[in-house]
Amino acid sequence: MRSVTDAQPWPACPAPFNLARHVLAAVRSRPDHVALQILRSSGTERWSYGRLDAAVRGVATGLLERGLVPGDRVMLRLGNGVAFPLAFLGAVTAGLVPVPTASGLTPGEVRRLCAAIAPKLIVAGEGIALPDPAPCPVLSEAELRGYETRRPANWALGDPDRLGYVVFTSGTSGRPRAVAHAHRAVWARGMMAGGWTCIGADDRLMHAGALNWTYTLGTGLFDPWVAGATALVAAEGVAAEQLPLLAKRFDVTIFAAVPGVYRKLLAQGRPLALPRLRHGLSAGEKLPLSIRQAWRSATGTDLHEAMGMSECSTFLSSCPLRPAPDGATGYAQPGRRIAVLGSDGAPVDRGESGILAVHRDDPGLFLGTLEGDTINPPEGDWFQTGDMVTMAEDGAITSLGRADDMINAGGFRVSPAEIEAALNTHPGVGASAAVELKVKSDASVIALFYTGEALETDLAAHAETCLARYKQPRLYLRRDALPVTANGKVNRRALREEWKETP
């Protein structure tokens, strides 16, 4: 059997359409229900659906009154607070194109992103870096909040396939790319509801990430709101160590984060008493089996992983209705057509490794990369993600790591995820990243960068018990912390660059 799914197509997005109207549709059935809570150790800020809807449409009016016209791009330089969804959805309501960016970027990095998208306005929070001089007018967060009480704008309805928003790739393998998404991309998130999140109207979902990341924006805000549920967001400055207490205090039923956050929570060594928790969600990078097992022991609930990317959000996952086998990521979500392709571009046999691909007809797939005013669409029938995977006979997908991160060890292709999973079982390892390092012009070795108190000799002995000789690291490099991207993923490229620069 070939490694390809044959799913029933997802229902077509209705037209005319506006993703902001779709996201806030619960205002028509439960206007007084709490849509959003911004959590702080000192208390919470609550927003009902009615208040949120009115504020979003007021912001849309304020933006249009500044002279912006539909299609103009609005760069968001905001932290974790209500201003972010107000700016994003307010722009979409008005027919503008929001472009969220990581708040930790430097002025130079922001300047390069501005050159790529040519924004007509930047909305900026206090203390968040901007290019000097700014290439367009800058609207402060305080000014934006002043728009909340303006008369509500009408929804700018139109073709679901038109440009809705732009996000930047994390840029771990080069310069960040501007990824253009249609309004229909949020409609397509319905495939995640039954295949991953399983959010109901009574749920209270807390996401530990930054709102300017599409994982948090989609899973932490849009998905709960489409379900009529409550989204809970930790305010700027809340430490990961505070999250379990906040989750218990505010009756969280679903918790979402990256594996690194779960690792931090479990490393505290304290019981995770979350009586209302139904399950956890993980994405952003491969979830180690050890973390999933430890979470089960600590909470009595399961962790469900999803695989996705900036170009298509998540498209395969584990879920309460169909948990992934231990070690696998999950299954294609309902409505998704995915395949594992060989070097000839055709699906390989099940059990063989290849490149994970999403069919071009997927309604969640991006429009293309934005260059000036031109959107360059993906080519061919399959969009290749760059992830090496295998598909089991039952359709379960197991990730082997990024194709460009795969390690060549003595002629064998080795997954860094396999090496990390094995070494992470050592009690002296906190986190690890396996990379291939060139030690001579004609020779390279497997290196393991790691945190924790383990000695090199202990790790080498441990590797001998659980990895074939050609998979065992030759270098063990301890670090106080591993570099991560703005989205919290381990930055292997930075580790390789660091090695090059070491005298």
N, C-alpha and C positions, 0 to 999 in steps of 0.2 A: 504494500500500500504506500502511496506517495504522501509526502509531508505537505499536505494542503487541506484546508477546511473548505466545506461547501455549505456555507450558512445561508439561511433565508435573508434576503435584503431587509435592512432596517426601513421602517416606514419613511417616506419622503418628508422632508421638512415642509411645513405649511407655508404658503405664500399669500400675501406679503408677510414679512417677518422682521422682527427686531429682537436681538438676543437679550437685551436688557428687559424688555417687556416679558419675554418668556421666563427669565430668571425670577422676576418679581410677580409672577402671575398669582401667587398665593394671597396677595393683597385683596383680591376680589372675593376670596372665601373666608379668610381669617385675618382681617386687618389688625386686630388687637393682639395677635399672637406674637411672642418675642421672636424676632428674626435673627438678631445679632446681639451678642454680649462681648464687650471688650473687657478682658479680665486683668485685674491688677491685684496685688497682694492686699491692697487697702480697700478693695471693693470692685464694683462692676458698673459699666455703662450699658444700659439696655436700650435697644431700638426695636420697636414693633414694625410689622410689615407696613402698616399705614404710614408711620413716621418716615420709614426708610424710602418708601415709594415717593412720598411728597418731596423729600429732600433731594433725591436723585433727579426728579423732574425739575425741581427748582434750580439745581446746579446746571442742568441742560439749558435752561433759559438764560442763566448768567453767562454761560460760555458763548451762546449765540449772540447775546447783546454786546459781547466784546468784538463782534465783527467776524468771528469764525464762520466758515461755511462747510456744509457736508463734504466729507472726504479729507478735510484738514487733519493733520496728525498732531496729537497732544502727548508729549512725553511726561510720564509720571515719575517724580523723584520724591517718594513718600515712604514713611515707615509704617509700622503696624498700628493702625488706628482707623477710625471710621472714615477719615478723609480719603483713604485709598479706594474703597468700593464706591463712595460717592463720586469721586472723580472719574473712575473707570466707567461705571454705568451711566453717569451723567453725560459723558462724552458720547457713548454709544447711543443713548436716547436721542441726542441731538444730531446723530448721523456723522459724528466725528470718529476718528480712529485713535483709540488710546494705545500707548506704547509703554507698558510697565518696564522699569529698569531696577536693578539691584541698588539699594540705598548705599551700599558700601563702596561703590565705584569711585575712583579718583576723578578729579576734574579732566585730566587727559583722556581717560577712558570714556567719560561722558561726551567729551568733544567729538571723539571718533564715532560714537553712536549717533550723535546729532547729524554728523556729516552723511551718515547712511540713510537717515529717514527724513531729514529736512523738516523738523517740527515747526508748527506755526505758534505753539505755546508750550511752555514748560510749567507744570504745577509742582511746586517744591515745598517740602517741609523744612522747618528751621534746622540749620546745622548740617543739612545734607548737601554734598558737594555739587557744584555747578561749574560749567566752563566759564572762563573769564577772558573775553566778554561772552555773554550768552548770545547765541545766534538768533534769538527771537524773544518776545516778551516773556517775563516770568511772573506767574501768579502764585502768591504765597498761600500756604495752607489756611491761614486765617481769613484771607480774602475769599477763598473757595467756600469756606464754611459760612460766610456771609450770604452766599447765594441760596442757601437751603430754603429760605422763606419766600423766594421769588415765586411768581405764578407758575404753576406746573406747565412744562412744555408738552406738546403732543409727541407721541412716539414717531420717530422717523422710520417708517416702514418701507420695505423694498424687497428686492430679490435676495433670497437666502444665500445665494452664491457670491454676493458682493463682499468686498473687503470689510471686515468687522473690527479686527484688532491685529496688532503686530507684537511678537515677542522675540527676544534675542536668545540664540543658543548660548550655552554657558561658555563656549569658546575654549574647552579643554584641549582641543587638538589644533588650534589656530585662532584666527580672528572670529569673533562672534558674527553670526549671520542673522539678518532680519527675516523672520519667518512670518509670512502673511497668512492669516486665518479668515475664513468666511464666517458670517453670522451663523450659518448652519452648524459650525463646529460645536456650539453649545447644545444645540438640539441633539447632536450625535452622542453627547455624554449620557443620554438615556440608556445606551448600551452598557454603561458601567454600573447602572443602578442595580440591575439583576445579576450582573456578572462579577461584581466586586464589592461595592459599598453597601448594598442592601439597606439603604436609608429609608426610614418611614417618617411619617408626619410627627410622631411623638419623640423622635430621636433628638439628642443633643450632642452634636459632633464638635469635638475640639481638635484643631490642627495646630501643631507645634511650630510650623514653618513661617517664613516671611511671606506677606501677602503679595509681594512683587514677583513671586515665583509662580508659574502656572500650576504646579502641583497644589499649592496652597489656595490659590485663587479659585481653581476649579473644584477640588475636593473639599476645601475648607469653607467656601462660601456658596458657589453656584449650585453644587449638588444638594446641599441641605435646603437651600431656598427653593429650588425646583420641587422638592418633596414637601415643602411647607414646614420644614423642621427648623431647629434653632442652631445657628453657627456660633461657636465660641472661639475667640481669638485672644491669645496672650498678648498683652500690650508690649510696646517697646520697653526693653530693660528687664523683662521677667526672665529669670534664669531657668535652665532646664530642670534644675533640682527642685524648683517650686511647682512644677507642673503636676506631679501626682496629688499634692495637697489641693491645688485648684480644681483638678479633675474630680476629686471626691467631693469637695465643697459645693461644686456647681453641677453635680449629678450627671457627669458625662456618661453617655451610653456608647459612643464610638470615638476612638482616639486615633489620630493619624499623624504620622511623622516619618522621618527617614531612619534607616537602620542605626545611624550614629546616635540619634536621640534615644532610641530604645536601649542602646548599649549603655548610655550614661545613666538612664533611669535604673537599669538593672544593677549597675555597678555600685549604686549607693548602699546596697546590702540591707535595705529596709523593706519590710513588707509593702506591697503595692495593694492597699485596701481600696478597691474601686467597686463597691457593691452593685452599681447599676450598669457597669460596663458590659456590653454584649460582645464586642470584638474590636480588634485593632487593625489599622490599615498601614501598609508600608509600601513606599515607592521611592524613586530617585536613584537607587543603586541596588545591587543584589542583596537580598536579605539572607544572612548566614543562618543555617539551620540551628546553630547553637543559640542564637538570639530568639528564634521562634520557640524553641523548646524551653528556654529559660522564662520567656514571657508566659507560656502556658503554666509553668510551675508557680510563677509569682502571682498570676491573676486568675487562673482557672479559665481563661478565655484564649481564643486562637488569634494569631496574627495572619492576615491575608495580604499577600504581596501582589503588586501589579507591575507590569513592564510597560513603559511608554517612552515618549520623547517629545521634544518641543514641537515636532512636526505633526504629531498625531495624538498627543496626550497618551492615555493608557488604552491598550487594545487587547491585552491578555492578562488574566489574573486568576487568583484563588478567591473563593467567596464562601460564606456560610452554607450556601446551598450545594456547592461543589468544591470542597477543600482540595487544595493541591496535595499530591503525595509529598512526603518529606523530601526536600532536595530539589523539587521542581518549583517553577514560578507559578504555573497555573495553566488555564485553558483559554482558548479564544473566546472573547465575550460574545454574547448573542448578537447576531447580525454582522460579525466581523469575518472577513475572508482573509486569512493569513497563510503563508507558506514558508517553507525552509528551502532555500535555493542553493544549488551547487554553482560551481564556477562557470557552467554553461548557461546559467539563468533559468534552469528548469528545476522543479521540485525534486528533491532527493528522496530516497526511500526512507520510511520511518525508521528511526534509530540512528541514521547517519547525521553527521553535523553539517551545518551550512549557515547561510545568512538569513536571518529572519526578515520577512518582507510583508508589507501590507498592500492589498490590492488598491489600485488607483480609484476605484469606485467608492471607497470608504468615505462616508459623509463627514468624518472627523479629520480626514487628511488635509493638510495645509494646501493653500492655493499655489504656493511656491515661495521662492526667496525674493525679497524686495530689493531692488537696486534702483535708486532714484524713484522714478514714477513707473518703472517697469517691474512686473511680477513674472519671474521665470518659473514656469510650472515644472513639476517633476516629469521625467521622461519614462516611457515604457508602461507596461501593464502593472508592474510591481514597483513599489517604493521600497528600496532596500535600506534597512535601518542601521546596518553596520554591526549588529549584535550577532555573535555566533551562538547557535542553539542546536538542540536536538528535539525532535517530536516523537514521543512514545506512541505505541500502537493505539492507546486510548485517547491520543491527542494532547496529552500533557507536555508542556514545553519546559525544558531545562536550559537555563542560561549558562553559557560557557565564557562569557565576557565579551567585551568589544573586540571586533576583528582586529583593530589597530593596536589593541593591548595584548593580543595573543602572543605567547612566548614560543620561540623556536629553540627547543632544547635537543641538541644532538640529532636534528632532522625531524624530531617529533613536534607537533603543534600541541602546546599545553595551555590550558585555561588558567589564568591567574586566580580566578574564583575558586578553583579546585584546590590550589596550593593554600590559599588563605583559609578556606574552610577547614583544612587539615591542621594548620598551625594555630588557628584560633581556639582549638580545643585544649591547647596547653594553658593551664591556669595562670601562668605568668605573662600571658599576652592579652593586652587590652583591645587593640585593633591592629590590623596589618594590611599591607599592600604589596603584592608580588609584582615585580617589574623585571624586564630584561635590560641589563646594563652592558654596554660595550666596554670591556676592560683593555682591549687591544684593538688595533685597526682591523684585525681579522678574527676576533674572538669576543664572545659575549657570554654572560652567565646569568642565572636566575638570582635575583636579590630579594630579600624580604625586609622591607622597612616595617618597624613595629613599635608600638608603645607597650609599656609594662615593665616588670622587673625581671623577666626571664633572662638567663645568660645564654650567650651564643652556643655554648657547648650543650646546654640543656635542649635548646631548640633543634640543634642538629641531630641529637639523639632521638628526639621526639619525631622528627621528620622521617628518620629511618624506619620507624614502626608503622607509618601510615601512608608513605608515598614511595612510589617506585624511584629507583636511583636517579633516573633522568629528570624527575620532577622535583627533586630536593634542591632547595636554595644552596648556593655556594657562598653567599654573603648574607650576613644578618646585621642590619643597621638599625640600632635603637634610636628612637626620637621621642622627645617629650610630647609631641603632637604630630599628626599627619596633616599635610596641607589639604585644604578642601576648596572647592569652587564656591561661588556666591550661593549656590543652591545646596551646599552641604555634601557634595559628592567628593570622594577622595580624588585628588588631582594627581594622577600618575605622571602626567606630563611634567608637572612641577618637580616631582621627585627625580625624574630623569634629567631635567635641566640642572637641578641642584647637584647631582652627581657629576655632571660635566664640568661644573664650576669649582668642584672641590680640588684644591691643589694636590 
